[in-house]
Amino acid sequence: MKILVLNCGSSSIKYQFFSLPNNTLIAKGIVEKIGMKGSFLKHEKEDGQKVLFEGEILDHKIGIEYILGVLSSAKHGCIKNLEEISAVGHRVVHGGELFTESKLVNEDVIDALEKYTELAPLHNPPNLKGIYGLRSLIPSIPQVAVFDTAFHTTMPKHAYMYAIPYQLYQKYGIRRYGFHGTSHRFVSARACEILGTQCKSMKIITCHLGNGASVCAIKDGVSVDTSMGFTPIEGLIMGSRSGDIDMGAVTFIMDKEKIGTKSTSVLFNKHSGLLGISGISSDMREISEAANNGDERCKLAIKMFDYRVKKYIGSYAAAMGGIDVLIFTGGIGENSVTTRAGICEGLEFLGIELDDQINNSSRGKETIISKNDSRVKVMVVPTNEELMIAIDTQRIIEEHNNLC
Ligand code: ADP
């Protein structure tokens, strides 16, 4: 079965094309600058060869037309005709309380997603544009929505509620939803596969550390807590997001700087985090380089980043009554030896003991980086959200076909 996975952002569409069940990536690429000057599609074939197509890509539908065009082109493509695409899986950021798992897209699903645009005004509208665009280009193709929030719908109420007037939860759905669920689900399942154990009997903490970052507590195979909340700003220090901050500081800054909600949102989402502290970059590689050259604010940014993750690991170990496996993933988690070491330092009391030599040599590949006799297995597991979306899509299409 060949599955196209789409991740539609406000001005871009990332895509990957898989062959299942052997999980082979056949092609991938990105459409960028949709609706702007200089829009283009960058396509990478199975053999790694890259091709660039520039054009007037005015909206998401045209972007998808470009993708379908290159996939089926005689020169650069990998299929003879579009009928070879069995289904399309979409990354959808917000599935609210309704979607506890991936779903075959139908009118009811679309209506619910339209409703949830209020909760994710930057993300759900482009996700929907992808669904609409594809439907108008190939009406017969089955589409599956895979939600970032779905994995966290198992959180208990005492973990997802905010201590604010209860009516605000009832009126507007103000609660913690969590994000990155597809990644936390993928790496925890993969780690159990590698260890030859059942997730059902494990206490796992997954640290997805990329530009966006979150930690998840997974007990007996389900998410019981995660650091992102009503929006992705809560929790860890991220590339340009503040993570946890005293609400009192937010309203104080709004008063002092005389800024409204939009500017405040930009301040805490785009100008804070590693960028805000370092003053030079939101990118961990650049910050590490500057810190190695003696930049004090970069050193501080790194210490703060590591410390926040460490605090979450401690609190999630407490929430679950222990920890068996600690997993690092995302660009920083998979590649930054020093971040992993900085986070794990001092956590020996929990049974976390890194093997420095293995940690130092593990970049971007599946590795157990704890000592042999460490009570907690510490692992690097590269995430693959697109593959997870493809696998979900295949499963749901097969279930649907069996029912029909
Ligand atoms: P996104 O959340 O956008 O998917 P990624 O998961 O790609 O982000 O992570 C990007 C982050 O990973 C950046 O801060 C980048 O500096 C960091 N990163 C990538 N490679 C390395 C590396 N070798 N060492 C340290 N940080 C790295």
Residues whose N, C-alpha, C, O or C-beta is under 5 A from the ligand:
A	BS01	ADP	L209 G210 N211 G212 S282 D283 M284 R285 G330 G331 I332 N335 S336
